[in-house]
């Protein structure tokens, strides 16, 4: 009963971790959405601070989970897989923070003619992360649904790649200065990398499900 209660607590903490990543994702969405409408440097700095705080809280929860799993010898048969998943998932909020910091620090200006495409890419990447959180939430209760959600991650990551390529093509077919094109290209690739991080974490879930289904 002792270990059952402790393992239930781990599952609860992982759910809290997922919720905190979701909060970070919402802050990221708001930051890019606001910046596309009103490219104010002070405002994007404030939004960056919000994303950073959310990412830091997610880090704190992840560390608490890791300490408890090691100190209480919980999930011995799959501890490495779960810790590996947490490490992979941690790269998602890290990447959202990196994008907003890039925009603020490098003073990137998003042209109005690109704002809808950029927001579209942000939305695809956020949906990809939401599919990851769905898969992670099902990992302890429903392997089938977890696997289905991982499939959604793969589809959305491929869509993000297509949107990324289209935006970059549009950037370099425009008349802006070369340095602005390079900055925008790097920003777009950094946004798209969010879906890559989600896909990598999804692969971890796929492997964990396969092992636990044997």
N, C-alpha and C positions, 0 to 999 in steps of 0.2 A: 504493500500500500504506500509506503514511504516513497519508493522510486516512482510508482505510478503518479503520485501527486506532484513529484518534482518534474517528471516528464510532461505532465499537463501544464505545469508552469512554463516550461520551455516553449511549448506550443503556443501558449498565450502570449509570451514575449515575442515570438516570431510574428504572430498576428499584429502585435503593436508595432513591430519593425516595418511590416508591410504598410501599415497605416501611415507611419511617419514618412516613408518613401512617397506615398500617395500625396501627402501634404506638401512635400518638397516639389513634387511634380506640378501641383496646382500653383505653387509660388512661381515656378519656372514659366508656366503658361501665361500667368498674369504679367510677368516681367517682359516677355517678348511681345505680348499683345499690346501692352501699354506703350512700349518703346516704338512699335510700328506706327501707332497713332500719334504719339507725341515724343519725339526723340530728344528728351531732356536728360542731360547728363546727371543732374542731381537725383532725378527720379529713378534712373536705372541703377544708380549707386544704392539707393534705398531698397530697391527690389533685390539687388545682389545681396545686401545684408540679410534680407528675409530668407532668400534661398540658402545662404550660408548657415543661418541659424537652424533651419530645418534639416540641412545635411548633417550638421554637428549633432543634433538630437538623435538622428538615425544612427550615427556612429556610436553614440553612448549606449543605445539599446543593443546594438550588435556586440559591443564589447562585453556588456553584461551577460548576454547569451553565451558568448564564448567562455567566459570565466565559469559560469554555472555548469556548462557541459563538461568542462575539464575537471572541475573540483568535485563534481558529484558522479562522475563516470557514467553519464547518461547517454543513451542511444549508442552503446559501444559498437554495435554492428554497422552503424551508418554515420558515426560521428564525423568521420573525415569528409563524407559526402555533404553533410549538412553544413559543416564549417566552410567547405569549398563553395557551396552555394551562397552562403552569406557573404563571403569574400567577393564572389562574382557580382552579386546584387549590389554590393556597396559601390561598385564602379558606376552604377546608374545615377544616383544622386550626385556623385562626384562630377560626372560629366555635365549634368544640368548646371551645376555651380560654375564649372569651367566655361561654359558657353556665355553665361551672363557676365562673368568676369572679363572674358575676352572682349565683349561688346563695350563694356565700360572702360576697361583699361586701354584698349586700342582705339577708342573713339570711333567705332565703326558706325557709319551712317547707312541705313537701309533705304534705298530709293523707293519711292511710292509705287513705281511700276513693278517692284519685286516683292512688296510687302505681303500680298495675298498668297504668292507662292511660298514665301518663307513661313508664313503662318500655317499654310497647308502642310508643309514638312514638319513643323512643330507638332501639329495635331496627329499626324501619322505616327511620329515617334512616341508621343504620349500614349496613344492607343496601344502601341507595342509594349510599353512598360506596364500598362494596365493589364494586358494579357499575361505578362510575366507575374504580376501580383496575384492574378486569378489562379495561375498554375501553382504558385508557391503556397497559396492558401488551401489548395486541394491536396497538397503533397501528403498530408497525414491522414486524409479521410477518404479520398476518391481518386485512385490512380488513373482511372479512365478519363475523368474530367480534367485532371492535371495534364494528361497527354494531349487531349483536345486543345487545351489552352496553349500548350507549347506549339502546336501546329499553327495557331493564330499568330504567335510571335514570328514564326518563320515567314508567313505570308506578308505580315506588315513590315518586316525588315526588308523584304524584297521590294515592296511598294516604296519604302523610304529611299532605297537605292535608285529607283526610277525617278522619283521626284527630285532627288539630289542632282542626278545627271542632267535633268531638264533645266533646273535652275542655273547650274554652272554653265550650260550651253548658252542660256539667255544672257548671263552676266558677260561672257566673253564676246557675244555678238553685239553688245552695246557700245556706246561712245564714251564711257567714263574713263578716267585716268587708269593706267595700268596698275598702280599701287592700290587703288580702290577696288579694282577687279580681284586682285590677289587677296586682299583682306576679306572681301565678301565670299570668295571661294572658300577660304579657310574657315570662315564662320559657318557656311552651309555644311561643310564636311564635318565640323565639330558638332553641329546639331544632329546630323545624320548618324554620328557615332553613338548617340544615345540608343538608337535601335540596335546597333551592333553589340553594345554592352548588354542590352536586354536579351538578345539572341544567345550570347555566350552563357548567360545565367540560365536561359531556357534549356540549353544543351546539358547543363548540370542537372537540371530537374529530370530530363529525359533519361540520363544515365542512372540517377538515383531510383527512379521508378522501375527501370529495367532490372536493377539489382534486387530490389525489394519484391519484385514480382516472381522471381525465380523460386 
